[in-house]
Amino acid sequence: MRIVIAEDEYLLRAGLARLLAAYDIETVASVESGEHLLTAIDEHTPDLAIVDVRLPPTYSDEGLRAAVAARAAQPGLPILVLSQHVEALYARELLADGQGGVGYLLRDRVFNNGEFIDAVRRVAAGGTAMDPEVIATLVNSSPKHSPLIGLTTRERHVLELMAEGRPNAAIARQLVISESAVSEHSAGIFDKLGLIATDDDNRRVLAVLAYLGESAAN
């Protein structure tokens, strides 16, 4: 796997590159700005870009805006946002194309190497990896016409855990229900979001992206 890192702090860039190398993941470019990120992606065509939200020159949302621009130039390019901040507007826009391959993790809530590398590989493969705090921020800032309005409280909880990338067994343990109950709630979610029957893994990704990206699409 070949990765581009966009992070303004040198030590964090270097540390990420060393961690990834330990798992046979190659960092083909390590940059400190959104502009350089776009150049690196165009030059290297990586399998994944790891991007901080706040990059030079203004340290506001340059990283996310560059990630959105990169996805527009290379549809489906996997993006993993790794930051201390949640920027809801551009996060939704990043999710809105419904193609998968998107993650958003908060630095201080990544507790071990295995968890992080699992998220990297999942996103690179076209899946999602969303921190619960990011999900909560996006859901709470969704408009009243969000498709979440039609979901029950239990369906909402199941969908939030789906967004974290958890399989049915893990969701069942977290909510203290059976796996068959998780399957029933999942079927209800798919139906209410208008997702036709297809591969279950794909529908899980589409379900997550449907509600997180809905407001950006409008």
N, C-alpha and C positions, 0 to 999 in steps of 0.2 A: 504494500500500500504506500502511496506517495502523497505527502501532505504539505500544505502551505500554512504557516502560522503568521497571524497578524496581531502583534502585541507590542505596546510601546515600552514596556519594561524589559530591559535586556536580560536580567537574571531570570525572569519568568520565561522569556522566549528560549533561553538556553536550557533551562530546566525541563521545559516541555519537550524540546528536541531530544534531550538525553533519555527522558522517560520513554518516549515513543521508540527510540532506537533499541532500548532494552527489550521491546516486544516486536522487533523486526519491522518497524514502521519507519519509513524514510522521510525525513523533512527535506523537501527539495528547495524550499525558500523560507526564510524567516525575516519578516519585514515589520516596520513600526508605524505604518500609516495606511489609510484606506486607498490612497492613490497607488502606493507601491503594491498593495494587495492585488488590485486589479491588473497591474502589470505582470505580477508573478503568476497569477492564474492564467492569463493569456499566454505567457511564455511556457509554462510547465504543464498545463492541463492536469492538475492534481486530482486524486481520488476524493479528496476532502480538504476543506479549508477550516481551520480553527481560528476564530475571530473574536477579539475583544470589542465591546460596544464603544468605548470612549478612546479615540485615537487622535493624534495631532491633525490639524493645528488647534482646534477649539476644545477638544476633549469632551464633546457632547455625545453625538450619536454617529460619528463618521464611520465607525466600524460596521454598524448595522446597515447604514445606507450603502456602503461599499458592497456588503454581502448581498443586498437586494439587487444592486446593479450587476453583480457577478452572476446571479441566478438568471437575470434577464438576458445577459449575453450568452450564458451557457446553461440553458434550461435543465433543471434536475441536478445541477452541481451540488453535492452534499455540503452542507454548512453546519458546523457546530459552534455556537456562540458560547464563549467561556468568559464570564465577567462577574463583577461585583454588583452590577446594576441591571434592572429590568426596564426596558424601554418598550412599552406596549405597542405603540403605533407601528414602528418598523418591524417589530417581532411578528405582528399579525400579517403585515405585508409579505414578510419572508415566508410565512406559512400559507399564504392565500392561494398559491398556484396549485396546491393539492397534489404535488408530485412526490412528497415524502423526502427523505434525506435531509431532515432538519432536526437540530438539537439545540437546547438552551439550558446550560448548567450554570449555577452560581458557584464561584470559586470556593467560598468558605463552607460549602455544603458538599464538596467532593471529598469523601473521607478515606478513600484508599485507591491504590493504583488499579486494582482489578475492576472496580466500579467505573473508573474513568475510561480505561481501555475498552471495556465492554460497550460503553456509550459511543466511543469513537468508531468501533467496528459496526455497531448497529446502524449508526447514521450513514456511514460510508456504504452500507448495503441497501440503503433506501428507507430505513426505518426512522423512528423518532426517539428522542431521549430528552424529556422535559423535566426540569426540577419542579416539585410540587408548588413552591412559592411563585415560580414563573406562571404556572398554570392558574393559580389562584388570582394573580394580578390580572391576567388576560381575561379570565372569566368574569371577575368583578367589574372590569371596565368595559365589558361587552354591552352593546345597545339593547334596548328592550325587545327588539325584534329578533334577537339571537335565536337560533334553533334550539338552544338550551332550554328555552322557556317551556318546551313540550316534554322535557325529560323529568322523570321522578327524581327525588333526592337520591335514592339508591342507584339509579341509572347514571346520575351525575358523578357519584363517587366511583362507580365502575369505570366510567369514561376517563376520569382524571387519572386513575391508576393505569389505564391503558396507555395514556399519554406518557407516563413514566417508563413505558416499555415493559411492564410486568405481564407475564403470561397468566392464563386463567387460574392456575394453581396458586400463584402468589397473590393474586387478587382475592381469591377465596380465603386464604389464610389471613390477609389483612382485614377483611370485612367480616370474618368469622361466619362464612356461609359456605355452601357446597359449590363444587365446580359446576354442577348442573345448573345451579341458580345463577352463577356468573354467566353461563352460556345463554340462559333465558333473558337476563338483563341485556346482554350484548345484542341479542336478536332484536329486542325492543329498541335499543339505541339505533341500530342499523335501519330499522323500519322507519323510525321517526325522522331520521336524517335523510331518508330517501335513497339509501344505498342499496342497489340491487344485489341479488345473490351472486357472489363470486368468491375468489379465494379469501378465506377468513383473515389471513395476515394482512392482505391488501385492504380489506374493509376496515380493519382496526386502524390502520394508518389513515385512511380516508376519513373515518369517523372523527379522529382527533383533529385532523387538518380542517375538516368541515366547520367545526365550531370555533376553533381558534382563529381561522382565517376569514370567517364570514363577514366580519365588519369591515375588513380591509377591501373585500371584494365589492362592497357597497359604497 
